[in-house]
Amino acid sequence: MKKRILFFSCLLAGISIVLTAVLIHFVVYRNLSENQQVEVGKDAAIIAAAVELSGEAYLKSLEPLPRELRVTLIRPDGGVVFDSEADVARMENHRDRPEIKAALESGVGQGAHFSRTLSKQTFYHATRLSDGNVLRVASATDSVFLSFLRLIFITLAIAASVFAVAATIGTRVTRMIVEPINRLNLDAPEENAVYDELAPLLSRMKKQNDTIAEQMREIRRKQIEFSAITDNMREGLLVLDRDARVLSCNASATALLRARVNDPIHRNALEWSRSEPFYRAVTGALDGASSEALAESEGKYIQIMANPVVDAGSVQGVVVVLLDVTERENREILRREFTANVSHELKTPLTAISGYAEIISNGVAKIEDVPVFAEKIYGEAQRLISLIGDIVMLSKLDEDDGSLPREAFDLGVLVEDAVARLAESASKKAVTIAFSGEGAESEESAGSTETTKIRGVRRILDEVVMNVLDNAIKYNVEGGSVTVFLEKTASHAILSVSDTGIGIPTDEQERIFERFYRVDKSRCSAVEGTGLGLSIVKHGVKLHGGEIEVKSTIGAGTTITLKLPR
């Protein structure tokens, strides 16, 4: 801006100087021309008077003539009688000259002629004499251009001086104009007091600043809201541009993708995860189609949903939503395994029942074998009923909709009753069961009013206790023992069941609660059961908010401890 102001200041000064110089030269030259014309007229009058008195002899005596005067005497027919500079014999006829014609007609004639060769301006004054001849006096002077050239150096010197003064003044004026503008406080335009001409501009700037400030506050508010929402989402959220660079992401996204970068913003999202499903989903969305994929890594399942952001018919970016569906996928895996296991478990007894029934119905079986086959059919049917009952029980525990009735009861009485019901089963394997602790019938506890009251679903806990005791008997050795101990604390009832059975390997102790899972099926094939007992135990204890602890040593036995809230 400074340079432009200074440039235009100097340009204006230069144009002013040139125009002024030209105008002055023309005005001065015009005045000089008029004066010259008057002087030529005076000279012509004097010479004419002298010629009238002395004749042509006077003309020959005019040597030298002053002020570059030239005198010519012309007859009425245009012939030249006398010329102070040229040979009259070689001169052309002058009758057609304007000043001569005017003098012949009116007595006086004037004119001017410019000589480009000499750069001279010649003024003529013609006077008709009494004898009819015409006396013409001419005076030559420099032209305007030649006069200007003679003064050009003076003009240039003056112009240089004026330019210097203009540049100095222009620089100072420019500084005076620009510096207050440079010192403007644009954050508070209304506080500036510079020029009245800037007041409308500053007023508009203040309004724009207020509008921008309000918009920035709104943007920050929305950004905070957006961050608060996305940062607390369990789902991962990624916003990518058309080159797959990350514009925005939340903490869940970095965790689900296991990003190993400190600052993922503006980095390519495909650097985060090298998994083929993630690449396929993102590139598919960048091609303009909504894409979904399922990625599995380190036991986790991540569902990837990528949708393109389209503007004016072209993809401008991609929004990626990441969902942790590990639990859903694990449930689906369990469902498939459960379905397969149930199908297998149902098929085995049904095949046996169908085979025995077919033998009986075809009359192939001997009369004395029919009761045996009927007993086998009954046994397999009971196995089916037990399996279906366990499945129904697990289904109810899975639903856990709060509809199961809860009541307060004595856990010691429930355990005592379960021990009594399993006494016959234990005696068949010569396994002894000893129940002690709270609620056990003994001489010390006889007449005691102490009970282990808990609140829960009695039928479910009865099934839980029965399964734990039944396993302790079934997987025990001949002549082994089962120790049942019940104690209470201020907040919990603790039931522990210890056996002297075959034990459970350490690496399989967590899996024994899976449905249809059996430890070393080759060793347990002779043991009847549905494989759902401990799964019912796990879900039943979980339903009551309790905990299960397993301790086992191969060949030494197993202890299962149930900790139930009171």
Protein Blocks (a to p, Z undefined) as FASTA:
>chain_A
ZZmmmmmmmmmmmmmmmmmmmmmmmmmmmmmmmmmmmmmmmmmmmmmmmmmmnommlmmm
mccdehhiacddddfkopafbdckbcfklpccfklpmklmmmmmnopacdddddfklopa
cdddddddfkopacddddddddfklmmmmmmmmmmmmmmmmmmmmmmmmmmmmmmmmmmm
mmpcfklmmlpcfbfklmmmmmmmmmmmmmmmmmmmmmmmmmmmmmmmmmmpfbdcdddd
fkopafbdcfklmmmnopabfblghpafklmpmcfklmmmmmmmmnopacdddddeehia
cddddddddeehiafbdcdddddfklmmmmmmmmmmmmmmmmmmmmmmmmmmmmmmmmmm
nomacfklmmmmmmmmmmmmmmmmmmmmmmmmmmmmmnonopaccddddfklmmmmmmmm
mmmmmmmnopacddedehiacfklgoiabdcdddddfklmmmmmmmmmmmmmmmmcehia
cdddddddfkbccdddddfbebpafklmmmmmpghiaehkllmmmpgcehlmmmmmmmmm
mmnopacdddddehiapcddddddZZ
